[in-house]
Amino acid sequence: MTTWLPTLKTATPEEGYELAVKLARVAVKMTQPDAAVRDRLRPVYAEDADALIASSQIVATHFATVAAANDYWKETS
């Protein structure tokens, strides 16, 4: 079985941020697996500043996790 998340390791902070966004998106899909429902709700939260800020906070939390997993992209010698 292939896993969708084989590692939290990324080569760069930018790749780490992209992974953080993916983690947030996958969480939404797992929480609400019905694509039609997600599509129906998207216009509601797209216009809600509080919902958008909450989404940014989730991505920031995921990014902190990815950054820690990557030792903040410091080289080890």
C-alpha positions as CSV (number, residue, x, y, z in Angstrom):
1,M,0.0,0.0,0.0
2,T,1.4,3.4,-1.0
3,T,1.1,6.1,1.6
4,W,0.2,9.7,0.7
5,L,2.7,11.0,3.3
6,P,5.9,9.0,3.2
7,T,8.0,11.6,5.0
8,L,7.9,15.1,6.5
9,K,11.4,15.7,5.1
10,T,11.7,18.4,2.5
11,A,14.7,20.0,0.7
12,T,13.7,23.6,1.3
13,P,11.5,25.7,3.5
14,E,9.3,26.5,0.5
15,E,8.7,22.8,-0.1
16,G,8.0,22.5,3.6
17,Y,5.4,25.2,3.3
18,E,3.8,23.5,0.3
19,L,3.7,20.3,2.4
20,A,2.0,22.2,5.2
21,V,-0.7,23.4,2.9
22,K,-1.2,19.9,1.6
23,L,-1.5,18.6,5.1
24,A,-4.3,21.1,5.8
25,R,-6.1,20.3,2.5
26,V,-5.9,16.5,3.2
27,A,-7.3,17.1,6.7
28,V,-10.3,18.9,5.2
29,K,-10.9,16.1,2.7
30,M,-10.7,13.4,5.4
31,T,-13.0,15.4,7.7
32,Q,-15.5,16.0,4.9
33,P,-15.0,13.2,2.3
34,D,-18.0,14.3,0.2
35,A,-16.6,16.6,-2.6
36,A,-20.1,18.0,-3.4
37,V,-20.5,19.2,0.2
38,R,-17.0,20.7,0.2
39,D,-17.8,22.5,-3.1
40,R,-21.1,23.8,-1.7
41,L,-19.4,25.1,1.4
42,R,-16.3,26.7,-0.3
43,P,-18.1,29.9,-1.3
44,V,-19.3,30.4,2.3
45,Y,-15.8,30.2,3.9
46,A,-14.1,32.0,1.0
47,E,-15.9,35.2,2.0
48,D,-15.4,34.7,5.8
49,A,-12.3,36.4,7.1
50,D,-12.4,34.4,10.4
51,A,-12.4,31.1,8.5
52,L,-9.5,32.3,6.3
53,I,-7.5,33.3,9.3
54,A,-8.2,30.0,11.0
55,S,-7.0,28.2,7.8
56,S,-3.8,30.2,7.9
57,Q,-3.3,29.2,11.5
58,I,-3.7,25.5,10.7
59,V,-1.1,25.8,7.9
60,A,1.2,27.7,10.3
61,T,0.9,24.8,12.8
62,H,1.6,22.2,10.1
63,F,4.6,24.3,8.9
64,A,6.0,24.4,12.4
65,T,5.8,20.6,12.6
66,V,7.4,20.2,9.1
67,A,10.2,22.7,10.0
68,A,10.9,20.8,13.3
69,A,11.1,17.5,11.4
70,N,13.6,19.1,9.1
71,D,15.7,20.5,11.9
72,Y,14.7,23.9,10.6
73,W,16.7,23.1,7.4
74,K,20.0,23.3,9.2
75,E,22.8,21.2,7.9
76,T,24.2,18.7,10.3
77,S,28.0,18.2,10.3
